[in-house]
Amino acid sequence: MKQPQNPNSSSLSYRDAGVDIDAGDRLVENIKPFAKRTMRPEVLSGIGGFGGLVEISKKYQEPVLVSGTDGVGTKLKLAFELNRHDTVGIDLVGMSVNDILVQGAEPLFFLDYFACGKLDVDAATEVIKGIALGCEQSGCALIGGETAEMPGMYPLGEYDLAGFAVGVVEKSKIITGAHIQAGDVVLGLAANGAHSNGYSLVRKIIARSQPDLNAKFDGERTLADCIMAPTRIYVKPLLALMQTLTVKGMAHITGGGLTENVPRVLPANVVADLDSKTWHTPKLFEWLRAEGNVAAQEMFRTFNCGIGMVVIVSAADAARAISQLAASGETVWQIGHIRARQGDEHQTQVR
């Protein structure tokens, strides 16, 4: 007996399930020219293969690989609301390359992971153009990544990002902070803004105060401009500094702010004494503190408060370090000094 035909048995495609392979192919073609600009001599393969091939330069005698991974966090929520996708890719690169830099590593290559429910090729292209620009700023190659279209996993118009950086450092030149001692000088390099940290609190303050994000806020910049300013990438100036003098320690000021990140590079017997009056605090942080009624110490342990990278050098090298960093385009201040630790006091004191 002939079975009745199932009315739902028509042929299905991957697109019917919500995944558009053609859109993914268009994205790959869109980003190839931007990735090409980031290539280094060590890269042996281009975008599109199953894996990226990179050799280690012969200039290293005892090369040590240093790796880091990070995301952009809830700053992405503001990117969706403001329809600004051109800078979060820079954030993604900056968070990882600045991290591996503090151990003395030169970034070699970067990979990204872009996940969404439905692929918006134009928005994704803007994001990955930003990733490529961040790679150019840090001198590392964008050798590949993954675009994952997963229907039902993310709300329409939203996506998530993760990034992975690998660098290399000569084994004898790894920066550990072990030689930091009382009398050393703490330098602070200016941040572009909040970079990519503390944005859950930023968003809560925005929700409470309901500001006009598109109104002029700081000179010609709107509040939205200040909030979405991308993470500053410190790689090239600091790699150059390491070639001319001894950098004893560095701390990338990310989640945990100044008070929780600087101790990560300090020996147990010393404290970093920082004076907040020695550097310029951007207007954004003053606004966040006032609108959120945030206590001063909570600001210092949540945000960078204007200092994106801390560099520790001997007192004898401080003036030369400041001069060289300023000549390379950084805004840098002497923000404190290293002293002996008293008992079990916290290793970073900000006054």
SEFI-909946 format. One line per field, with one value per residue (C-alpha): residue number from 1; chain; x, y, z. Coordinates in steps of 0.5 Angstrom, whole numbers. Each point is the difference from the previous one (the first is absolute). Layout:
BEGIN
pos	[NUM,...]
unit	[A,...]
x	[X,...]
y	[Y,...]
z	[Z,...]
//
This chain:
BEGIN
pos	[1,2,3,4,5,6,7,8,9,10,11,12,13,14,15,16,17,18,19,20,21,22,23,24,25,26,27,28,29,30,31,32,33,34,35,36,37,38,39,40,41,42,43,44,45,46,47,48,49,50,51,52,53,54,55,56,57,58,59,60,61,62,63,64,65,66,67,68,69,70,71,72,73,74,75,76,77,78,79,80,81,82,83,84,85,86,87,88,89,90,91,92,93,94,95,96,97,98,99,100,101,102,103,104,105,106,107,108,109,110,111,112,113,114,115,116,117,118,119,120,121,122,123,124,125,126,127,128,129,130,131,132,133,134,135,136,137,138,139,140,141,142,143,144,145,146,147,148,149,150,151,152,153,154,155,156,157,158,159,160,161,162,163,164,165,166,167,168,169,170,171,172,173,174,175,176,177,178,179,180,181,182,183,184,185,186,187,188,189,190,191,192,193,194,195,196,197,198,199,200,201,202,203,204,205,206,207,208,209,210,211,212,213,214,215,216,217,218,219,220,221,222,223,224,225,226,227,228,229,230,231,232,233,234,235,236,237,238,239,240,241,242,243,244,245,246,247,248,249,250,251,252,253,254,255,256,257,258,259,260,261,262,263,264,265,266,267,268,269,270,271,272,273,274,275,276,277,278,279,280,281,282,283,284,285,286,287,288,289,290,291,292,293,294,295,296,297,298,299,300,301,302,303,304,305,306,307,308,309,310,311,312,313,314,315,316,317,318,319,320,321,322,323,324,325,326,327,328,329,330,331,332,333,334,335,336,337,338,339,340,341,342,343,344,345,346,347,348,349,350,351]
unit	[A,A,A,A,A,A,A,A,A,A,A,A,A,A,A,A,A,A,A,A,A,A,A,A,A,A,A,A,A,A,A,A,A,A,A,A,A,A,A,A,A,A,A,A,A,A,A,A,A,A,A,A,A,A,A,A,A,A,A,A,A,A,A,A,A,A,A,A,A,A,A,A,A,A,A,A,A,A,A,A,A,A,A,A,A,A,A,A,A,A,A,A,A,A,A,A,A,A,A,A,A,A,A,A,A,A,A,A,A,A,A,A,A,A,A,A,A,A,A,A,A,A,A,A,A,A,A,A,A,A,A,A,A,A,A,A,A,A,A,A,A,A,A,A,A,A,A,A,A,A,A,A,A,A,A,A,A,A,A,A,A,A,A,A,A,A,A,A,A,A,A,A,A,A,A,A,A,A,A,A,A,A,A,A,A,A,A,A,A,A,A,A,A,A,A,A,A,A,A,A,A,A,A,A,A,A,A,A,A,A,A,A,A,A,A,A,A,A,A,A,A,A,A,A,A,A,A,A,A,A,A,A,A,A,A,A,A,A,A,A,A,A,A,A,A,A,A,A,A,A,A,A,A,A,A,A,A,A,A,A,A,A,A,A,A,A,A,A,A,A,A,A,A,A,A,A,A,A,A,A,A,A,A,A,A,A,A,A,A,A,A,A,A,A,A,A,A,A,A,A,A,A,A,A,A,A,A,A,A,A,A,A,A,A,A,A,A,A,A,A,A,A,A,A,A,A,A,A,A,A,A,A,A,A,A,A,A,A,A,A,A,A,A,A,A,A,A,A,A,A,A]
x	[0,3,2,-3,5,2,-2,7,5,2,7,4,6,5,-2,-7,3,2,8,2,6,0,0,6,4,-2,3,7,0,-1,5,6,3,0,3,5,3,2,4,7,6,-1,-7,0,-7,-6,-7,-5,4,-1,5,5,7,6,7,4,5,8,1,-2,5,-4,-7,-6,-7,-5,-7,-6,-8,-5,-7,-3,-5,-7,3,-3,-7,1,3,-7,-4,4,1,8,4,6,4,-1,4,6,-2,0,7,3,-3,5,6,1,-1,6,4,1,4,5,-4,0,-7,1,-7,-8,-6,-7,-7,-6,-7,-7,-7,0,6,-1,6,0,1,5,4,1,1,6,3,1,3,5,1,2,5,3,1,3,4,-3,-3,-7,0,-7,-6,-7,-6,-6,-7,-4,-8,-3,6,0,-5,-1,5,5,7,5,8,6,7,6,7,7,7,7,5,8,0,5,-4,-7,-2,-2,0,5,5,-5,3,-1,2,-3,-4,-7,-2,-8,-1,-7,-6,-5,-6,-3,3,-4,-1,-5,-5,-6,1,0,-6,-4,2,-2,-7,0,1,-3,5,0,6,0,1,6,4,8,1,-2,-1,-7,-1,-1,7,3,-3,2,7,4,5,7,5,7,4,5,2,1,4,4,1,3,5,3,0,-2,-8,-1,-7,-7,-7,-6,-5,-6,-6,2,3,6,0,-1,4,7,1,0,7,3,4,-3,4,-1,-6,-2,-2,-4,-2,-6,1,6,-4,-6,-6,-5,-7,-3,2,-2,-7,0,2,-5,-6,1,2,6,5,7,3,-5,2,7,-2,-5,3,7,-2,4,6,0,7,5,8,5,7,6,0,6,-4,-6,1,3,-6,-5,4,0,-7,-3,4,-3,-7,-2,-2,3,1,4,-6,4,6,1,1,1,-6,-2,-3,-6,-2,-3,5,-3,-2,-3,-1]
y	[0,7,4,7,6,4,7,2,-4,5,1,4,4,3,6,-2,-2,7,0,3,-3,6,5,-3,0,7,2,-4,3,7,-1,-3,7,3,-7,1,7,-4,-5,-1,-4,-6,-1,-6,-1,5,1,-6,-6,-5,2,6,-1,4,-1,3,5,-2,6,-3,-5,-3,2,-1,1,4,0,4,0,4,3,7,-1,4,6,-4,1,8,-2,-3,6,5,-4,1,-6,3,1,-7,-4,5,-1,-8,1,5,-5,-6,4,4,-5,-4,6,1,-7,3,-3,2,-2,-4,-2,0,-4,3,-4,4,-4,3,-3,3,3,7,0,8,0,-6,3,7,-4,-4,6,3,-7,1,7,-2,-5,5,5,-6,-3,-7,-4,-2,-7,-2,-1,-3,3,-4,1,-4,2,0,1,8,5,3,6,-3,-4,-2,1,-4,1,-3,2,-3,3,-1,2,-2,-4,4,6,-2,5,-2,5,-4,6,6,3,6,6,-2,5,-1,3,0,0,4,-4,1,0,-6,-5,-7,0,2,0,-3,5,5,-2,0,7,2,-4,4,7,0,4,3,-4,4,6,4,-2,1,5,-2,-7,-3,-4,-6,1,0,-6,-4,3,-7,-3,4,-5,1,-5,3,6,-5,-5,6,2,-7,0,7,-1,-6,0,-3,-2,2,0,0,4,-5,-3,2,7,3,-3,-8,0,4,-6,-5,2,2,-4,-2,5,6,5,5,7,4,7,1,8,-2,-2,3,-3,0,3,-7,-2,6,-1,-7,1,6,-3,-7,3,-5,0,2,-7,-3,4,-2,-7,0,4,2,8,2,-4,-6,-3,1,-1,-1,2,2,8,0,-1,3,7,-4,-4,5,4,-6,-2,8,0,-6,3,-2,4,-2,2,-2,-2,-3,-4,-7,-1,-5,-4,1,-7,-2,6,0,1,6,6,6,6]
z	[0,-2,6,0,-2,6,-1,4,-4,-5,-1,6,-1,5,-1,2,6,1,-2,-7,-2,-6,5,4,-7,-1,6,-1,-6,3,5,-4,-2,7,3,-6,3,6,-2,2,-3,5,-3,-5,-1,-2,3,-2,1,6,4,0,-1,4,1,5,-2,0,4,6,3,6,-2,5,-3,4,-1,2,-1,2,-2,0,5,1,-4,-6,3,-1,-7,-2,3,-3,-7,1,-3,-2,6,4,-4,2,7,-1,-2,5,6,-2,-3,5,5,-3,-1,8,0,-6,-6,-7,-3,-6,-2,2,-1,2,1,-2,2,-2,-1,-7,-4,-2,-5,1,7,1,-6,5,6,-4,-3,7,2,-6,2,7,-3,-4,6,4,-6,0,-6,0,-3,1,5,0,-2,3,-2,6,-1,7,4,-1,0,-7,-1,5,0,4,-1,3,-2,1,-1,0,1,1,4,1,7,3,-1,3,4,7,5,4,0,2,7,4,-3,-7,-4,-2,-7,-2,-8,-1,-2,-6,5,4,-6,1,8,5,-5,4,5,-6,-3,7,1,-7,2,6,-3,-7,-3,-7,-3,-6,3,0,6,0,-5,-7,3,2,6,-5,-3,7,2,-6,-1,-2,5,-1,-3,3,-3,-5,5,5,-4,-2,7,2,-5,3,7,6,1,7,-1,-3,1,-4,3,-1,4,7,-1,2,7,-2,-6,2,6,-6,-2,7,5,6,4,-3,-1,-6,3,-5,0,-4,0,-5,-6,-4,2,-7,1,-1,7,3,-3,2,7,1,-4,4,7,-1,6,-2,2,-4,-6,0,1,-6,-5,-3,2,-5,0,-5,1,6,-1,6,-1,4,2,-4,-6,1,-4,-6,0,1,-6,-5,2,-1,-7,-2,1,7,5,6,8,6,4,6,3,3,7,5,2,8,2,-4,-3,-7,-5,-4,4,-4,3]
//
